[in-house]
């Protein structure tokens, strides 16, 4: 079980690594964005994907729709990162 103490450390580190990876990809796409902003975007996107997977696996979300939503969210996050940079200038 993921809620038992033993696997929490490994799960936490894997999750943090995934967030860092996604934030790194966002930083490549928006190099002008602040590191804290790309990290926050990475956290939102990975949390969304985890939630979508849970909903898909429980049968409350069609797999096709679950596959479409991350692409839309990525576009929103990239636009948000670009807008924040423009507002800071």
N, C-alpha and C positions, 0 to 999 in steps of 0.2 A: 504494500500500500504506500502511496506517495505521502500520506499524512502521518506515517510512522517516522520517528526521529532518524532512524538509520539512513534512509535514502534522501533525506532532505538536503544534505550538503551537496551531494552529487547533482541532484535535480536543480538546486539553486545555482550551482556553477554552470551547468549546461544551459539554463535559462539566461543567465547573465552573458554567457558567451554568444548565444543566439542574438540577444539584443545588441551586443557590441558589433556583431557581424552585419546585422541589418543597418545599424547606425553608420557603419563604415561604407556600406553601399550607397546610402543616402548622401553621405558626405562626398562620394565620388560624383554623384549626380548633381549635387548642389555644393560645390567646394567653398562657396562664399558664406554658407550657413555656419552659424555658431555651433561648436561641439555640443553644448548643452541642449540646443534645439534639436540637433540630429539624434542625440541620445533619447530625448523625450519622444520624438517621432518613432524611433526604433522600438521603444517600449510600447507605445500605442499599437503599432503594427503587429508586434509579436503577441501581445495580449489579445488583439482581435482574432488573429489566426488560431490561437489556442481556444478561444471561445467558440469560433466557428466550427472547429473540429469537434468540440464537445456537443454542440447542437446537431451537427451532422451525424455523429455516432449515435446520438439518442433518438434520431429519426425526426426531429422537429424542423430540420432544414434540409431541403433537397441538395444532393451533392453538386448538381450543376450550378445552383445558385450560390452555394458555399464557395465554389471555384471562381465565380465572377466578382464577389465582393472585395477580395484583397486587391485586385487590380484597381478598382475604383478608389479604395482607401489609399493606395500608394500615390495615385494621381493627386488626391486631396492633400496628402502630406507634402509632396513635392511642391505643390502650389503654395502651401502654407509656409514652407521654408523660404521660398522665393519672396513671398510677401513680407515676411518678417525682416528679411535682409533689406528690402526696399524701404521699409518703415524706419529702420535704424539709421539709414543714410541721411 
